[in-house]
């Protein structure tokens, strides 16, 4: 943790509040006024601590629910939603069981069957989606499931009490059952896509800080911290814990021990946030020759730091977007099959579907650009088995492509070095070039 300069062994009030929030049980509601009163701080201080905790993934604030302590490790179960998230997705309201809103559900059951049959599908952690069938509400709660009442209907006071006793939420919304099921299924799939993209938050704990120095710190402070941590570079923060510079051994070399770091540091350093994709951080570190990136929140307050080795090693496990499911790129590319010619060179053949068409009824330029970029990506992977990040792309459109036409995408590596690669890609219709692209990309070496 970054300490108060005047009292190096004491946490600031802000840090004490963050530590208090981390220690709260998952699912605890955290009213601002109550926390301010219990911890002996102003409501403004409590509010700022909760906002930072929200940035760190420690709490979640939902309309009509309030701020709740959540488990930031839920990324390990990307397909799961909480009941609170379901409530927000369907734009509904809570009838009972508020204390169970932070619980996750592993499946949903549509109650379009007789009660006896329905009971066989309901188990703990599921969500029953049903209309105004009070018996079904009661059975679901008794078997450990939450309930979503569709059509804008409510439920009885007896069922509300049961929901509160069992700490299982019963929700209501105005949509019909089919619409609700579609909305939840779409949200679960979207979360699966987003959470499979490795981000900086997956590599570090928010409270883990390798060390930082203040503007008023001296060269002697740098040397002492370097000896303690074994590191030779640190973020420099101001009095509000905002990152304002970076200091390295090279910066302080030859300076007197009482020289303050504000005269030696590199100002306005590059930073990332907890939500920055690992691939993006790796590209920036490789292209700029950066060894350590400070991790900050939206106010540029220091959260931690991550080094180049950690980021590049993580790239070995980062999922490629093509493996994540129904992204737009994956949908467009799904109909293309890999082929090889007599010289074992790659090419891809597929059909120009109606979904690819633009306003003029021919295949849109954006779709053709995406297809050529994806073909180039696979050519680079085939050559080097490495990830890459696109630096620039120049595209030429020579003639329109009609819907239902069979087209071929042919990538060709024209120059490759250890760090960079250039690719030429052609889109062909009946053997004639209809579009062409030149791409330059930078490879990211995870070794």
N, C-alpha and C positions, 0 to 999 in steps of 0.2 A: 504494500500500500504506500501511497505517497503521503508523507507525514507533514504536519504543521512545522514550519521552520523554527518557530519560537519554542515549541514543545515537541521535540522529535519523537518522544515515546507515547504521545497522545494522539488519538484520532480526532479530526475535526467533528463538529456537530453533524455536518452533512455525511461524513463517512460513518459516524455512529448510526445514523438513521438507515443508511444502506445496509450496514451489517445487521441491524435489527430486522429489516425486511427479509434478508436472506435466511434468517433463523426462524421465520414464521412458518407454521405448517402449510403445506400446499392446500389451497382452497380457502384460506383465511381472507375474509373481507377486510379492507384497510381504509376506513374513512379518514379523510385528511384531518378533520377537527379532533377526532379521538386520538389519532397518533400524535398530533401536536401537543395535546393536553397530557398524555401519558409520558411523553418523552421530554416535556418541558421546553419546547421550542415554539417558534411562531408558526402560524399556519402557512405563511409564505415559504419558510424553510422546509416544512413537511411536504408541501406541494412540489417544490423543486426536486426533493429527494424521490418522490413517487414518479415524477416524469423521467428522471434518469433511470430509475429501476425499470420503468417500462421500456426504455431504450435498450437496456441490458437483457430484456426478456425475463425479468424476475416477476413482473406483475402484468396483468392485462386489464384494461379499462373498457367496459362495455356499457353502451347506453341502456338505461333502466336496470342495470345490475350493479354498477360501481366498479371499484378497483379490487382485484382479487390476486392473491399470491398464486403463481402458476409454476409448473415444472418446465424449465427451459430445455430439458433433455428429451422432450417429446419428439424432436426431430428423428429419433431412433424408430418411431412408429409413424411414418409419414402418412399412412392411409387413415389415421384416426382423427376424428374431430371431437371436440368437447361439446357437451350439451349447450354451453354458452355460445359457441360458434354456430351451432345449428339454429339457436334462437335468433341470432343476427342474420343468418342466411335467409331464413324464411320470413324475416321482419315480423316476428310474432311477439307474444307477451307471455309472462310467467304466471301460472295459476297456483303453483305450490312447489315445495322441494327445492327452495333456493340454494341450500347448502350443497346440493349435488351438481350444480351447474358446471363445476370445473372437472367433473368426471368425464372420461372418454367413452365413446361407444365404438364397438367393433363391427356392428352391422345394424341394418334397420329392417323391420318386418312390416309389411303392409297388411293391415287387418281386414282383408276382403275375404273372410272365410268364417265358418262357424267357430264358436268359442272353444270347443274341445280340440278342434284341429289347430287353431291359432296357438293354443297353449304349448303345443309340441315344438313350435318354432321359436318361442320366446325364452331367452335365458339372461343371466346377469350380464349387464353391459350392453344390451341391445336397446334399440329404440322402436317402440310400436307406433306406427303411423295409422291413425284410425279416426273415424268421425265420432259422433255423439253416442258411443256405446259404453255406458258407465261400467258394465260388467267387465268389458275388455280392459278398461283403464285399471280397474282394481286388480285383476289377475296379473297384468303386466308388472305393476308395482310390487305385488306379492312375490313375483319371481325375479325381482332385482333389476327390472328394466325401466327405462324412462318412457314417457308417453308424449306424443305430439298429436293434439286434437286438431283435425282439419275442418275447414268450412266455417271457421269463426265461432264454433260451439265452445261451451265451457264444460264444467263437471260439477259434481256435488261437493258439499262441504266435507262429507265423510272421506271422499277420495283425496281432497286437498290435505286433510289431516294425515291420511296414510302416507302421502308423498312427503310431508314434512317429517313424519316419524322415521321414515326409511331413508331420508336424505336423497331422494330420487326426484328429479324435476318432472313436472307435467306442464307442457307448453301448449299454446293454442295459436293458430294463425288463420287467416282468411282464405288461403289457397285450398284447392281441392287436393285429394290424396295423390293423384298422378303427378300434378305439378310439383308438389312438395318433394316427392321421391326423385324426380328429375333434377331439381335444384340441389338436393343433398348429394346425389350421385356425382353431379358435375363438380361440386365443391370438393368432394373427396378426391376426385381425379386431379383437379387443379393443385391441391395441396401435395399430392404425390409427386407431381412434376416439379413444383417449386422446391420441396424439401429434399429432393434427390440431388439438387445442384449444391455442391459443397461450397460453403461460405466460411468466412473467417471465424464466425462463432463456433463452428464445428471443431476448430483447432485449438481453442483456448477457453479458459474460464475467465469471465469478466473481471474477477477480483485479482487475477494473477498479473502482477506487474513486475517486470524484471528490474525495475528501478528507474527513477527519474530525478532530475535536478531542477532547481529553481533559477530564475534569472539572477538572483542575488548570490547563488552558490559560487564557490571559487574553484580554482584549479585543484587546490588541496582536497575539496569535497569530491571532485571528479575522481582523483586518484584513490581516495578512500573507498568510494562506491565501486570502482573498477576492481579493487582488490577483494571486496566482499562478494561480488557477483561473478567475476571472471569475464565480464563484458568490457568492450572498449568503445562503446557508443551508447548514448542515452538520449531520450527526449528531454527537452527543457520546457517547463510550464510556467505560467504566470501565477499570480496570487489566486486566481479563480480556477486553477488546474487546467487551463486551456493550453494546448500545445502551441508554442510559438517558435521553437527551434530544435535543432539537433546538434549534439556535441560529440566529437570523436577524439580519439587519442591524437590524431594528426593535428586537430584544431588547437589542442592545449600544449602540444610539444614546444618546449623552449620558452613558455610563458612563466612569469613568477607565480608562486603558489597562492598569493593573495589576489590575483587577478580574477575579476568576476566574469562569469561565462557569457553575460549579455554582450560583451565586447568580442567574443571569440566564436560564438555559435553560428551555424548556418540558419538563416531565418526562413520562415514560410516553407517548412519541409513538406514533402509529400506524405499524405496520411491515407488510411482506409478506415472503414467502419465495420462493425460486426456483421453487417449484411452484404459486404463486398464479396463477390464470388472469388474463390481461390484462384481460378484461372486468370481473372483480371489482375489480382495482386501479383501473381507470378510474372505476368507479362510486363507490368510496370517495373518490378524489381530487376528483371533481366535486361529490359531495354534501357533503363536508367542507371544500371550498376549499383542498385541500392541493397544494402545488407540488412537493414532494420527498418521496419515500417511501424510508426505509432498507430495504435487503434484508438479512434475517437468516437464520440457521440455526435449528435447534430450540432451541438454548440462548440465542437472541437475540444471538449474536455477529454482528458486522457482516460482511457479504459484499460489499456495494456499495450503490449508491443509484440510483434511477431518477426522472426528472422527469416532470411532467405532460405536457409536449409529446411526449416519446417514447412514453408510454403511449397518448395519444389518437391519435397518428399511426398507431400499430400497430393500432388498432381498425379501420382501413380494410382490413386484410388478415386480420383474425381470422375464422375459419370459424364459421358458425352451426351449432349442434348438428343441425339438420334436414338438413344436407348431409353428415353424417359416416357414414352407414350405418345399421346395425341397432341403434340405441339404442332404448330402450323407447318414448320419445316418437315417434320416426320410425316404428316398427312400428304404433303405435296410429293415427297420423295417415295412414299410407300409403294407406288405403282411402277417404279423403275427397277429393272433387273440388271445385275452386273454381267458383262460379257467380256471376253478377251479375244483379240485377233490372233493371227498366226505368229506374231512376234511377242505374244503375251502382254500386249498393251491394253489398258483398261478402257472400256467404254460402257455407257449405260443406255438402255432402251426402255421407253415407256410411252404411255398414251397421254395426250393432252386432254384432260377431262374438262367437262363444263364448269366445274368449280374453280378452274384456273383462269377462266375468261375475265376480261376487263370490260369497260363500258362499251367498246366497239364490237364485242362479240368474238374477238380473237384473244389468244393467250396474252395475259398482261405482262408488261415488261418486268414488273416486280417479281412475278413467278419465275420467269426465265432467268433473271439474275440470281434468285435463290437456288435454282436447280444447278446453274453453272458453278456457283460457290460451293455447294455440297459435293459436286463431282470433283472439284479441285481439292477439297478437304480429304476425300477418300483417296485421291491420288497421292497426296502427301503422306497419309497414314500407311499406304501400301509401300511407299518408298522407305520411310524411316520408322514407322511404328511410334510416332511421337505426336503429342498435341501441338497445335499451332494457333496463332492469333493473327487474323487478317490485318495487314498494315494499310493496303490500298487496293482499289479495284477499278479498272476502266472497262466500260461495257459499250458495245456497239450493237445496234439493232438494225439488221439489213432488210428484213421483210417480215410481214405478219405471219403468225402461225394459227391456222384454223382449229376450232374445237374438234376433238376426236381424231386428230392427226397423230401418227406414230412418229416420234422424234427420237434422236440419239444425242447424247451428251458425251463429248470426247475430250477428256483432260490430257494435257501433255506437259511434263516437267521440262522446262527449258533451261533452268539454272538452279543449282542447289549447292549450298555450303553448309557448314556446321550449324549456323544460326538462321540463315535465310533461305527461302526457296521462292522461285518464280514459276508460275503456272500459266499456260495458255489453254483456254477452254473454248470449244466450238459446239454450238447447237445445230444439228443437221436435220433437214426435212427432205426426204427423197434424195439424199446425197448432196443437197445444196446447203450452204451455210446460211442460217437465218439469224443467228446472233453469235457474238464472239466476245470474250472477256480476257483481260490480262490482270493477273493477281500477283501481289507480292505479300508474303507472309513471313512471320517470325516464329521459329519453332521454340517450344518450351521444353528444355531438357530436364526431366525430373531426377536425373541421377546425381 
